[in-house]
Amino acid sequence: MRSRIQKLGRYIVTPETAQHRIFVWLSYPVLPDKNLIVITRQDDLMFGLLHSRFHEVWALRKGSDLEEIGRAHV
């Protein structure tokens, strides 16, 4: 991962677990920790797509809801 982000002017990160999905730019030499998901893209198109309603709906449909998982085991 370090070799990939070192070549980029900036890259996108998002928290692994969060109530609301938000994406932010980071740039090397800042290194993300284990709690961040890294997207090795530096274009504004990808950043905009990740923030779009289309992506939100898709991610909610494909992702898991920890509350639902907790209820399923009760």
PyMOL Python script that loads the backbone (N, CA, C, O; Angstrom):
from pymol import cmd

cmd.read_pdbstr("""\
ATOM      1  N   MET A   1       0.827  -1.172   0.000  1.00  0.00           N
ATOM      2  CA  MET A   1       0.000   0.000   0.000  1.00  0.00           C
ATOM      3  C   MET A   1       0.879   1.247   0.000  1.00  0.00           C
ATOM      4  O   MET A   1       0.603   2.201  -0.727  1.00  0.00           O
ATOM      5  N   ARG A   2       1.933   1.245   0.809  1.00  0.00           N
ATOM      6  CA  ARG A   2       2.797   2.426   0.857  1.00  0.00           C
ATOM      7  C   ARG A   2       3.374   2.776  -0.507  1.00  0.00           C
ATOM      8  O   ARG A   2       3.440   3.947  -0.878  1.00  0.00           O
ATOM      9  N   SER A   3       3.785   1.766  -1.244  1.00  0.00           N
ATOM     10  CA  SER A   3       4.363   2.041  -2.566  1.00  0.00           C
ATOM     11  C   SER A   3       3.317   2.619  -3.518  1.00  0.00           C
ATOM     12  O   SER A   3       3.648   3.433  -4.381  1.00  0.00           O
ATOM     13  N   ARG A   4       2.051   2.203  -3.367  1.00  0.00           N
ATOM     14  CA  ARG A   4       0.976   2.735  -4.221  1.00  0.00           C
ATOM     15  C   ARG A   4       0.668   4.188  -3.875  1.00  0.00           C
ATOM     16  O   ARG A   4       0.565   5.026  -4.770  1.00  0.00           O
ATOM     17  N   ILE A   5       0.518   4.500  -2.574  1.00  0.00           N
ATOM     18  CA  ILE A   5       0.127   5.867  -2.207  1.00  0.00           C
ATOM     19  C   ILE A   5       1.286   6.856  -2.329  1.00  0.00           C
ATOM     20  O   ILE A   5       1.065   8.057  -2.481  1.00  0.00           O
ATOM     21  N   GLN A   6       2.504   6.357  -2.262  1.00  0.00           N
ATOM     22  CA  GLN A   6       3.664   7.241  -2.402  1.00  0.00           C
ATOM     23  C   GLN A   6       3.730   7.851  -3.797  1.00  0.00           C
ATOM     24  O   GLN A   6       4.235   8.960  -3.972  1.00  0.00           O
ATOM     25  N   LYS A   7       3.223   7.126  -4.785  1.00  0.00           N
ATOM     26  CA  LYS A   7       3.252   7.594  -6.174  1.00  0.00           C
ATOM     27  C   LYS A   7       2.138   8.598  -6.478  1.00  0.00           C
ATOM     28  O   LYS A   7       2.178   9.276  -7.504  1.00  0.00           O
ATOM     29  N   LEU A   8       1.144   8.695  -5.589  1.00  0.00           N
ATOM     30  CA  LEU A   8      -0.006   9.566  -5.830  1.00  0.00           C
ATOM     31  C   LEU A   8       0.174  10.916  -5.150  1.00  0.00           C
ATOM     32  O   LEU A   8       0.842  11.016  -4.120  1.00  0.00           O
ATOM     33  N   GLY A   9      -0.417  11.939  -5.723  1.00  0.00           N
ATOM     34  CA  GLY A   9      -0.421  13.255  -5.090  1.00  0.00           C
ATOM     35  C   GLY A   9      -1.355  13.291  -3.890  1.00  0.00           C
ATOM     36  O   GLY A   9      -1.139  14.057  -2.951  1.00  0.00           O
ATOM     37  N   ARG A  10      -2.399  12.458  -3.921  1.00  0.00           N
ATOM     38  CA  ARG A  10      -3.369  12.347  -2.834  1.00  0.00           C
ATOM     39  C   ARG A  10      -4.116  11.035  -2.996  1.00  0.00           C
ATOM     40  O   ARG A  10      -4.089  10.424  -4.064  1.00  0.00           O
ATOM     41  N   TYR A  11      -4.777  10.609  -1.942  1.00  0.00           N
ATOM     42  CA  TYR A  11      -5.565   9.378  -1.985  1.00  0.00           C
ATOM     43  C   TYR A  11      -6.746   9.534  -1.040  1.00  0.00           C
ATOM     44  O   TYR A  11      -6.758  10.412  -0.178  1.00  0.00           O
ATOM     45  N   ILE A  12      -7.733   8.673  -1.212  1.00  0.00           N
ATOM     46  CA  ILE A  12      -8.989   8.780  -0.472  1.00  0.00           C
ATOM     47  C   ILE A  12      -8.993   7.767   0.661  1.00  0.00           C
ATOM     48  O   ILE A  12      -8.557   6.628   0.493  1.00  0.00           O
ATOM     49  N   VAL A  13      -9.494   8.194   1.825  1.00  0.00           N
ATOM     50  CA  VAL A  13      -9.669   7.279   2.951  1.00  0.00           C
ATOM     51  C   VAL A  13     -11.059   7.453   3.547  1.00  0.00           C
ATOM     52  O   VAL A  13     -11.696   8.496   3.397  1.00  0.00           O
ATOM     53  N   THR A  14     -11.513   6.401   4.230  1.00  0.00           N
ATOM     54  CA  THR A  14     -12.778   6.427   4.941  1.00  0.00           C
ATOM     55  C   THR A  14     -12.638   5.531   6.167  1.00  0.00           C
ATOM     56  O   THR A  14     -11.920   4.532   6.111  1.00  0.00           O
ATOM     57  N   PRO A  15     -13.301   5.858   7.265  1.00  0.00           N
ATOM     58  CA  PRO A  15     -13.213   4.990   8.439  1.00  0.00           C
ATOM     59  C   PRO A  15     -13.791   3.607   8.151  1.00  0.00           C
ATOM     60  O   PRO A  15     -14.759   3.472   7.403  1.00  0.00           O
ATOM     61  N   GLU A  16     -13.193   2.594   8.746  1.00  0.00           N
ATOM     62  CA  GLU A  16     -13.686   1.236   8.547  1.00  0.00           C
ATOM     63  C   GLU A  16     -15.075   1.064   9.148  1.00  0.00           C
ATOM     64  O   GLU A  16     -15.939   0.424   8.549  1.00  0.00           O
ATOM     65  N   THR A  17     -15.288   1.629  10.317  1.00  0.00           N
ATOM     66  CA  THR A  17     -16.610   1.573  10.948  1.00  0.00           C
ATOM     67  C   THR A  17     -17.027   2.983  11.334  1.00  0.00           C
ATOM     68  O   THR A  17     -16.288   3.707  12.002  1.00  0.00           O
ATOM     69  N   ALA A  18     -18.213   3.356  10.906  1.00  0.00           N
ATOM     70  CA  ALA A  18     -18.744   4.679  11.211  1.00  0.00           C
ATOM     71  C   ALA A  18     -20.251   4.667  10.974  1.00  0.00           C
ATOM     72  O   ALA A  18     -20.758   3.905  10.151  1.00  0.00           O
ATOM     73  N   GLN A  19     -20.941   5.504  11.693  1.00  0.00           N
ATOM     74  CA  GLN A  19     -22.392   5.586  11.486  1.00  0.00           C
ATOM     75  C   GLN A  19     -22.707   6.153  10.106  1.00  0.00           C
ATOM     76  O   GLN A  19     -23.645   5.709   9.442  1.00  0.00           O
ATOM     77  N   HIS A  20     -21.914   7.139   9.679  1.00  0.00           N
ATOM     78  CA  HIS A  20     -22.108   7.760   8.360  1.00  0.00           C
ATOM     79  C   HIS A  20     -20.819   7.628   7.573  1.00  0.00           C
ATOM     80  O   HIS A  20     -19.735   7.871   8.103  1.00  0.00           O
ATOM     81  N   ARG A  21     -20.930   7.247   6.323  1.00  0.00           N
ATOM     82  CA  ARG A  21     -19.765   7.074   5.465  1.00  0.00           C
ATOM     83  C   ARG A  21     -19.316   8.429   4.954  1.00  0.00           C
ATOM     84  O   ARG A  21     -20.085   9.148   4.315  1.00  0.00           O
ATOM     85  N   ILE A  22     -18.067   8.777   5.238  1.00  0.00           N
ATOM     86  CA  ILE A  22     -17.488  10.024   4.742  1.00  0.00           C
ATOM     87  C   ILE A  22     -16.109   9.714   4.171  1.00  0.00           C
ATOM     88  O   ILE A  22     -15.384   8.868   4.695  1.00  0.00           O
ATOM     89  N   PHE A  23     -15.764  10.394   3.116  1.00  0.00           N
ATOM     90  CA  PHE A  23     -14.491  10.190   2.445  1.00  0.00           C
ATOM     91  C   PHE A  23     -13.697  11.483   2.517  1.00  0.00           C
ATOM     92  O   PHE A  23     -14.260  12.568   2.371  1.00  0.00           O
ATOM     93  N   VAL A  24     -12.399  11.376   2.739  1.00  0.00           N
ATOM     94  CA  VAL A  24     -11.522  12.545   2.812  1.00  0.00           C
ATOM     95  C   VAL A  24     -10.226  12.242   2.055  1.00  0.00           C
ATOM     96  O   VAL A  24      -9.857  11.090   1.830  1.00  0.00           O
ATOM     97  N   TRP A  25      -9.558  13.327   1.676  1.00  0.00           N
ATOM     98  CA  TRP A  25      -8.269  13.218   1.004  1.00  0.00           C
ATOM     99  C   TRP A  25      -7.150  13.186   2.034  1.00  0.00           C
ATOM    100  O   TRP A  25      -7.199  13.908   3.029  1.00  0.00           O
ATOM    101  N   LEU A  26      -6.155  12.363   1.804  1.00  0.00           N
ATOM    102  CA  LEU A  26      -4.886  12.390   2.524  1.00  0.00           C
ATOM    103  C   LEU A  26      -3.789  12.399   1.479  1.00  0.00           C
ATOM    104  O   LEU A  26      -4.030  12.045   0.325  1.00  0.00           O
ATOM    105  N   SER A  27      -2.596  12.795   1.861  1.00  0.00           N
ATOM    106  CA  SER A  27      -1.477  12.749   0.926  1.00  0.00           C
ATOM    107  C   SER A  27      -0.226  12.259   1.654  1.00  0.00           C
ATOM    108  O   SER A  27      -0.051  12.486   2.851  1.00  0.00           O
ATOM    109  N   TYR A  28       0.627  11.588   0.905  1.00  0.00           N
ATOM    110  CA  TYR A  28       1.878  11.083   1.430  1.00  0.00           C
ATOM    111  C   TYR A  28       2.732  12.262   1.862  1.00  0.00           C
ATOM    112  O   TYR A  28       2.791  13.237   1.114  1.00  0.00           O
ATOM    113  N   PRO A  29       3.385  12.251   2.986  1.00  0.00           N
ATOM    114  CA  PRO A  29       3.826  11.142   3.813  1.00  0.00           C
ATOM    115  C   PRO A  29       2.866  10.749   4.939  1.00  0.00           C
ATOM    116  O   PRO A  29       3.251   9.961   5.802  1.00  0.00           O
ATOM    117  N   VAL A  30       1.643  11.260   4.968  1.00  0.00           N
ATOM    118  CA  VAL A  30       0.678  10.815   5.974  1.00  0.00           C
ATOM    119  C   VAL A  30       0.273   9.384   5.633  1.00  0.00           C
ATOM    120  O   VAL A  30      -0.175   9.105   4.520  1.00  0.00           O
ATOM    121  N   LEU A  31       0.432   8.484   6.594  1.00  0.00           N
ATOM    122  CA  LEU A  31       0.096   7.086   6.387  1.00  0.00           C
ATOM    123  C   LEU A  31      -1.146   6.734   7.185  1.00  0.00           C
ATOM    124  O   LEU A  31      -1.235   7.060   8.369  1.00  0.00           O
ATOM    125  N   PRO A  32      -2.102   6.074   6.555  1.00  0.00           N
ATOM    126  CA  PRO A  32      -3.329   5.691   7.254  1.00  0.00           C
ATOM    127  C   PRO A  32      -3.061   4.561   8.243  1.00  0.00           C
ATOM    128  O   PRO A  32      -2.156   3.749   8.046  1.00  0.00           O
ATOM    129  N   ASP A  33      -3.858   4.519   9.309  1.00  0.00           N
ATOM    130  CA  ASP A  33      -3.720   3.423  10.261  1.00  0.00           C
ATOM    131  C   ASP A  33      -4.664   2.284   9.889  1.00  0.00           C
ATOM    132  O   ASP A  33      -5.335   2.337   8.859  1.00  0.00           O
ATOM    133  N   LYS A  34      -4.710   1.265  10.726  1.00  0.00           N
ATOM    134  CA  LYS A  34      -5.490   0.065  10.426  1.00  0.00           C
ATOM    135  C   LYS A  34      -6.995   0.292  10.475  1.00  0.00           C
ATOM    136  O   LYS A  34      -7.754  -0.585  10.063  1.00  0.00           O
ATOM    137  N   ASN A  35      -7.440   1.424  10.959  1.00  0.00           N
ATOM    138  CA  ASN A  35      -8.868   1.713  11.067  1.00  0.00           C
ATOM    139  C   ASN A  35      -9.433   2.447   9.860  1.00  0.00           C
ATOM    140  O   ASN A  35     -10.609   2.812   9.851  1.00  0.00           O
ATOM    141  N   LEU A  36      -8.613   2.667   8.846  1.00  0.00           N
ATOM    142  CA  LEU A  36      -9.053   3.372   7.648  1.00  0.00           C
ATOM    143  C   LEU A  36      -9.028   2.455   6.435  1.00  0.00           C
ATOM    144  O   LEU A  36      -8.132   1.623   6.287  1.00  0.00           O
ATOM    145  N   ILE A  37     -10.010   2.614   5.580  1.00  0.00           N
ATOM    146  CA  ILE A  37     -10.028   1.960   4.276  1.00  0.00           C
ATOM    147  C   ILE A  37      -9.406   2.949   3.296  1.00  0.00           C
ATOM    148  O   ILE A  37      -9.779   4.121   3.275  1.00  0.00           O
ATOM    149  N   VAL A  38      -8.470   2.487   2.496  1.00  0.00           N
ATOM    150  CA  VAL A  38      -7.746   3.349   1.560  1.00  0.00           C
ATOM    151  C   VAL A  38      -8.201   3.053   0.135  1.00  0.00           C
ATOM    152  O   VAL A  38      -8.260   1.898  -0.285  1.00  0.00           O
ATOM    153  N   ILE A  39      -8.519   4.109  -0.598  1.00  0.00           N
ATOM    154  CA  ILE A  39      -8.845   4.002  -2.019  1.00  0.00           C
ATOM    155  C   ILE A  39      -7.720   4.714  -2.761  1.00  0.00           C
ATOM    156  O   ILE A  39      -7.570   5.931  -2.650  1.00  0.00           O
ATOM    157  N   THR A  40      -6.936   3.961  -3.512  1.00  0.00           N
ATOM    158  CA  THR A  40      -5.746   4.528  -4.161  1.00  0.00           C
ATOM    159  C   THR A  40      -6.102   5.171  -5.495  1.00  0.00           C
ATOM    160  O   THR A  40      -5.641   4.748  -6.555  1.00  0.00           O
ATOM    161  N   ARG A  41      -6.919   6.183  -5.413  1.00  0.00           N
ATOM    162  CA  ARG A  41      -7.296   6.997  -6.576  1.00  0.00           C
ATOM    163  C   ARG A  41      -7.105   8.451  -6.185  1.00  0.00           C
ATOM    164  O   ARG A  41      -7.294   8.813  -5.024  1.00  0.00           O
ATOM    165  N   GLN A  42      -6.732   9.283  -7.142  1.00  0.00           N
ATOM    166  CA  GLN A  42      -6.534  10.701  -6.855  1.00  0.00           C
ATOM    167  C   GLN A  42      -7.405  11.617  -7.705  1.00  0.00           C
ATOM    168  O   GLN A  42      -7.230  12.835  -7.701  1.00  0.00           O
ATOM    169  N   ASP A  43      -8.352  11.017  -8.439  1.00  0.00           N
ATOM    170  CA  ASP A  43      -9.181  11.835  -9.330  1.00  0.00           C
ATOM    171  C   ASP A  43     -10.462  12.290  -8.635  1.00  0.00           C
ATOM    172  O   ASP A  43     -11.028  11.578  -7.805  1.00  0.00           O
ATOM    173  N   ASP A  44     -10.897  13.479  -8.991  1.00  0.00           N
ATOM    174  CA  ASP A  44     -12.107  14.062  -8.412  1.00  0.00           C
ATOM    175  C   ASP A  44     -13.361  13.284  -8.796  1.00  0.00           C
ATOM    176  O   ASP A  44     -14.338  13.280  -8.047  1.00  0.00           O
ATOM    177  N   LEU A  45     -13.344  12.627  -9.952  1.00  0.00           N
ATOM    178  CA  LEU A  45     -14.496  11.840 -10.385  1.00  0.00           C
ATOM    179  C   LEU A  45     -14.789  10.716  -9.380  1.00  0.00           C
ATOM    180  O   LEU A  45     -15.940  10.527  -8.987  1.00  0.00           O
ATOM    181  N   MET A  46     -13.769   9.978  -8.968  1.00  0.00           N
ATOM    182  CA  MET A  46     -13.962   8.901  -7.999  1.00  0.00           C
ATOM    183  C   MET A  46     -14.422   9.456  -6.660  1.00  0.00           C
ATOM    184  O   MET A  46     -15.303   8.880  -6.022  1.00  0.00           O
ATOM    185  N   PHE A  47     -13.840  10.560  -6.230  1.00  0.00           N
ATOM    186  CA  PHE A  47     -14.230  11.190  -4.968  1.00  0.00           C
ATOM    187  C   PHE A  47     -15.707  11.581  -5.007  1.00  0.00           C
ATOM    188  O   PHE A  47     -16.436  11.357  -4.041  1.00  0.00           O
ATOM    189  N   GLY A  48     -16.143  12.163  -6.116  1.00  0.00           N
ATOM    190  CA  GLY A  48     -17.544  12.546  -6.271  1.00  0.00           C
ATOM    191  C   GLY A  48     -18.467  11.349  -6.312  1.00  0.00           C
ATOM    192  O   GLY A  48     -19.550  11.379  -5.727  1.00  0.00           O
ATOM    193  N   LEU A  49     -18.053  10.294  -6.996  1.00  0.00           N
ATOM    194  CA  LEU A  49     -18.856   9.082  -7.074  1.00  0.00           C
ATOM    195  C   LEU A  49     -19.040   8.448  -5.695  1.00  0.00           C
ATOM    196  O   LEU A  49     -20.135   8.002  -5.355  1.00  0.00           O
ATOM    197  N   LEU A  50     -17.977   8.410  -4.912  1.00  0.00           N
ATOM    198  CA  LEU A  50     -18.065   7.837  -3.570  1.00  0.00           C
ATOM    199  C   LEU A  50     -19.008   8.628  -2.674  1.00  0.00           C
ATOM    200  O   LEU A  50     -19.623   8.052  -1.776  1.00  0.00           O
ATOM    201  N   HIS A  51     -19.138   9.919  -2.891  1.00  0.00           N
ATOM    202  CA  HIS A  51     -20.035  10.768  -2.102  1.00  0.00           C
ATOM    203  C   HIS A  51     -21.459  10.818  -2.659  1.00  0.00           C
ATOM    204  O   HIS A  51     -22.334  11.437  -2.053  1.00  0.00           O
ATOM    205  N   SER A  52     -21.699  10.183  -3.792  1.00  0.00           N
ATOM    206  CA  SER A  52     -22.991  10.296  -4.456  1.00  0.00           C
ATOM    207  C   SER A  52     -24.076   9.465  -3.779  1.00  0.00           C
ATOM    208  O   SER A  52     -23.791   8.525  -3.038  1.00  0.00           O
ATOM    209  N   ARG A  53     -25.299   9.825  -4.045  1.00  0.00           N
ATOM    210  CA  ARG A  53     -26.462   9.082  -3.536  1.00  0.00           C
ATOM    211  C   ARG A  53     -26.471   7.664  -4.124  1.00  0.00           C
ATOM    212  O   ARG A  53     -26.837   6.705  -3.444  1.00  0.00           O
ATOM    213  N   PHE A  54     -26.070   7.546  -5.381  1.00  0.00           N
ATOM    214  CA  PHE A  54     -25.986   6.245  -6.032  1.00  0.00           C
ATOM    215  C   PHE A  54     -25.094   5.294  -5.236  1.00  0.00           C
ATOM    216  O   PHE A  54     -25.475   4.150  -4.988  1.00  0.00           O
ATOM    217  N   HIS A  55     -23.917   5.756  -4.835  1.00  0.00           N
ATOM    218  CA  HIS A  55     -22.988   4.926  -4.071  1.00  0.00           C
ATOM    219  C   HIS A  55     -23.544   4.622  -2.680  1.00  0.00           C
ATOM    220  O   HIS A  55     -23.382   3.511  -2.177  1.00  0.00           O
ATOM    221  N   GLU A  56     -24.188   5.589  -2.068  1.00  0.00           N
ATOM    222  CA  GLU A  56     -24.772   5.376  -0.738  1.00  0.00           C
ATOM    223  C   GLU A  56     -25.815   4.253  -0.768  1.00  0.00           C
ATOM    224  O   GLU A  56     -25.804   3.362   0.082  1.00  0.00           O
ATOM    225  N   VAL A  57     -26.703   4.308  -1.746  1.00  0.00           N
ATOM    226  CA  VAL A  57     -27.746   3.286  -1.873  1.00  0.00           C
ATOM    227  C   VAL A  57     -27.111   1.922  -2.144  1.00  0.00           C
ATOM    228  O   VAL A  57     -27.494   0.930  -1.524  1.00  0.00           O
ATOM    229  N   TRP A  58     -26.149   1.863  -3.059  1.00  0.00           N
ATOM    230  CA  TRP A  58     -25.478   0.612  -3.386  1.00  0.00           C
ATOM    231  C   TRP A  58     -24.751   0.043  -2.160  1.00  0.00           C
ATOM    232  O   TRP A  58     -24.864  -1.149  -1.874  1.00  0.00           O
ATOM    233  N   ALA A  59     -24.009   0.883  -1.438  1.00  0.00           N
ATOM    234  CA  ALA A  59     -23.237   0.423  -0.285  1.00  0.00           C
ATOM    235  C   ALA A  59     -24.148  -0.086   0.833  1.00  0.00           C
ATOM    236  O   ALA A  59     -23.843  -1.092   1.474  1.00  0.00           O
ATOM    237  N   LEU A  60     -25.254   0.600   1.066  1.00  0.00           N
ATOM    238  CA  LEU A  60     -26.185   0.151   2.095  1.00  0.00           C
ATOM    239  C   LEU A  60     -26.816  -1.184   1.720  1.00  0.00           C
ATOM    240  O   LEU A  60     -27.072  -2.021   2.586  1.00  0.00           O
ATOM    241  N   ARG A  61     -27.063  -1.376   0.447  1.00  0.00           N
ATOM    242  CA  ARG A  61     -27.658  -2.634   0.000  1.00  0.00           C
ATOM    243  C   ARG A  61     -26.654  -3.785   0.063  1.00  0.00           C
ATOM    244  O   ARG A  61     -27.017  -4.902   0.430  1.00  0.00           O
ATOM    245  N   LYS A  62     -25.406  -3.523  -0.288  1.00  0.00           N
ATOM    246  CA  LYS A  62     -24.370  -4.555  -0.318  1.00  0.00           C
ATOM    247  C   LYS A  62     -23.714  -4.782   1.043  1.00  0.00           C
ATOM    248  O   LYS A  62     -23.223  -5.877   1.318  1.00  0.00           O
ATOM    249  N   GLY A  63     -23.701  -3.759   1.892  1.00  0.00           N
ATOM    250  CA  GLY A  63     -23.023  -3.855   3.175  1.00  0.00           C
ATOM    251  C   GLY A  63     -23.887  -4.497   4.236  1.00  0.00           C
ATOM    252  O   GLY A  63     -25.048  -4.835   4.005  1.00  0.00           O
ATOM    253  N   SER A  64     -23.299  -4.655   5.394  1.00  0.00           N
ATOM    254  CA  SER A  64     -24.050  -5.235   6.507  1.00  0.00           C
ATOM    255  C   SER A  64     -24.413  -4.143   7.503  1.00  0.00           C
ATOM    256  O   SER A  64     -23.757  -3.105   7.585  1.00  0.00           O
ATOM    257  N   ASP A  65     -25.450  -4.400   8.239  1.00  0.00           N
ATOM    258  CA  ASP A  65     -25.896  -3.509   9.298  1.00  0.00           C
ATOM    259  C   ASP A  65     -25.658  -4.249  10.608  1.00  0.00           C
ATOM    260  O   ASP A  65     -26.299  -5.270  10.861  1.00  0.00           O
ATOM    261  N   LEU A  66     -24.759  -3.760  11.434  1.00  0.00           N
ATOM    262  CA  LEU A  66     -24.403  -4.452  12.653  1.00  0.00           C
ATOM    263  C   LEU A  66     -25.617  -4.626  13.579  1.00  0.00           C
ATOM    264  O   LEU A  66     -25.682  -5.590  14.341  1.00  0.00           O
ATOM    265  N   GLU A  67     -26.554  -3.713  13.512  1.00  0.00           N
ATOM    266  CA  GLU A  67     -27.753  -3.854  14.326  1.00  0.00           C
ATOM    267  C   GLU A  67     -28.563  -5.065  13.881  1.00  0.00           C
ATOM    268  O   GLU A  67     -29.086  -5.803  14.716  1.00  0.00           O
ATOM    269  N   GLU A  68     -28.671  -5.275  12.561  1.00  0.00           N
ATOM    270  CA  GLU A  68     -29.400  -6.433  12.043  1.00  0.00           C
ATOM    271  C   GLU A  68     -28.700  -7.725  12.434  1.00  0.00           C
ATOM    272  O   GLU A  68     -29.360  -8.705  12.781  1.00  0.00           O
ATOM    273  N   ILE A  69     -27.381  -7.740  12.382  1.00  0.00           N
ATOM    274  CA  ILE A  69     -26.623  -8.933  12.747  1.00  0.00           C
ATOM    275  C   ILE A  69     -26.852  -9.260  14.221  1.00  0.00           C
ATOM    276  O   ILE A  69     -27.048 -10.422  14.579  1.00  0.00           O
ATOM    277  N   GLY A  70     -26.829  -8.241  15.071  1.00  0.00           N
ATOM    278  CA  GLY A  70     -27.038  -8.439  16.496  1.00  0.00           C
ATOM    279  C   GLY A  70     -28.419  -9.013  16.791  1.00  0.00           C
ATOM    280  O   GLY A  70     -28.552  -9.877  17.658  1.00  0.00           O
ATOM    281  N   ARG A  71     -29.425  -8.558  16.101  1.00  0.00           N
ATOM    282  CA  ARG A  71     -30.781  -9.065  16.307  1.00  0.00           C
ATOM    283  C   ARG A  71     -30.936 -10.486  15.789  1.00  0.00           C
ATOM    284  O   ARG A  71     -31.718 -11.263  16.337  1.00  0.00           O
ATOM    285  N   ALA A  72     -30.197 -10.834  14.739  1.00  0.00           N
ATOM    286  CA  ALA A  72     -30.323 -12.169  14.156  1.00  0.00           C
ATOM    287  C   ALA A  72     -29.815 -13.247  15.105  1.00  0.00           C
ATOM    288  O   ALA A  72     -30.274 -14.388  15.053  1.00  0.00           O
ATOM    289  N   HIS A  73     -28.867 -12.891  15.975  1.00  0.00           N
ATOM    290  CA  HIS A  73     -28.280 -13.865  16.886  1.00  0.00           C
ATOM    291  C   HIS A  73     -29.031 -13.965  18.207  1.00  0.00           C
ATOM    292  O   HIS A  73     -28.683 -14.798  19.044  1.00  0.00           O
ATOM    293  N   VAL A  74     -30.045 -13.144  18.411  1.00  0.00           N
ATOM    294  CA  VAL A  74     -30.767 -13.144  19.688  1.00  0.00           C
ATOM    295  C   VAL A  74     -31.805 -14.217  19.693  1.00  0.00           C
ATOM    296  O   VAL A  74     -32.521 -14.380  20.681  1.00  0.00           O
TER     297      VAL A  74
END
""", "prot")
cmd.dss("prot")
cmd.show_as("cartoon", "prot")
cmd.util.cbc("prot")
cmd.orient("prot")
